Amino acid sequence: MMKKDILRKLSDENNGYLFTAEVLSHKISKTYLSKFVKQNGYERVAHGIYAAPDIWPDELYLLQKMNPKIIFSGETALYIHGLTDREYGRIEVTVPQGYNAVHLRKKKIQVRSLKEDLYELGKNVAESGYGNQIVVYDKERAVCDAVIHRKKMDVQMFQTAMKEYMSDSSRRLQVLVRYAETLGIRDEVMKYVEVLA
C-alpha cells in the first residue's frame, strides 16, 4: 500500500483526523505527512493533529486525544447523555489524583481530581455530537455527580437532568444506588428517586 493510501485510510478510520504519532507508527515521515496535509487541504487543529477540510473540528474528541486520562463529567456528561437540553457553559472533566491539569485549567476547563477508585467509577465510552468516541461517565455517575454538585449547578438544569434520567427507559436504578453508596450520597439520591419515580 502506498503512503498516501495509508494516510487516507488512517484519516477515514479517525473520522477525518490525522494524528502525527499514529502516522509515524506506520513508518511515514513527518516530511511526507506535511506534504500530504498541504496537498489535501488538511488544517492543523492542535499540536500533532490535522483535520480534513470537509469536517467540523470536534472539541471534545480533540481534547480527549490530547489528554487520554480525562473523563468528561458534570454538565458536559449530562449534555452528552441527553439528560439536559442546554449545552454546558464550560467543559468539565475528571482526572486521577496527581495528574497535572494546569494546561487544562488555563483553557478554562473545569477540572476535578479524584482518587483512582472513584475516578474509575462509571467510566464509559460514548459518542460526541460529531460521532467520535470519547470517554465520559455513564448516566448514573453523571446523575450522582449532579447531586453532589447541585448547589453549584443551575437549578433548572439540575431538575431537568433528574427528570430526564428518571423517565429514561434505559436507566439502571440499582447501579445508581450502588454508585451513590460508594460516593457516600445514598440518602440524597434516594430522596430524588422516591420523589421522581
PEZIPE-V184433 format. One record per residue. PHI is phi in whole degrees, 0 to 359 (none if undefined). NEAR is the number of other ideal C-beta (glycine too) atoms within 12 Angstrom. Layout:
BEGIN
PHI	NEAR
PHI	NEAR
END
This chain:
BEGIN
none	12
284	12
303	19
296	21
291	14
297	23
296	35
296	22
296	18
298	30
297	30
298	16
295	18
254	29
53	26
96	31
252	38
239	40
246	34
308	30
301	21
292	23
298	34
297	19
293	12
264	23
62	13
251	29
286	15
297	17
298	14
294	22
301	33
302	20
296	17
299	28
300	30
295	15
293	14
252	21
74	16
291	31
245	21
284	20
256	27
193	24
302	14
77	21
228	32
235	35
246	30
297	26
294	17
261	15
239	25
271	21
300	27
260	27
304	27
292	36
298	38
297	33
298	34
295	34
296	33
279	25
223	30
299	18
278	27
286	39
236	41
292	47
217	44
58	42
298	35
296	41
294	43
301	44
293	32
302	39
275	37
73	23
273	39
215	31
267	16
264	20
293	18
302	31
288	19
216	19
293	35
242	36
224	42
239	40
230	34
289	25
306	18
94	12
286	24
280	15
250	25
304	13
297	19
287	27
297	19
297	10
272	20
66	13
268	30
284	28
242	33
243	31
250	24
225	30
300	17
309	16
295	14
283	27
298	29
282	22
299	30
84	35
296	29
210	25
244	18
219	31
262	21
288	29
298	22
257	22
86	16
266	29
284	23
226	35
266	34
215	41
290	42
292	34
302	36
295	38
292	43
299	47
293	46
300	40
297	45
297	45
295	35
300	28
255	27
301	26
287	11
263	18
265	29
297	21
302	13
296	14
296	28
298	30
297	23
299	25
299	41
295	35
296	23
298	27
296	38
292	26
266	15
282	23
293	10
265	16
297	26
236	20
297	24
296	12
292	25
303	37
294	26
297	20
299	33
300	30
296	19
299	24
273	30
74	15
230	27
304	19
299	15
297	25
295	35
297	19
302	16
289	28
297	25
294	14
287	13
266	23
285	18
END
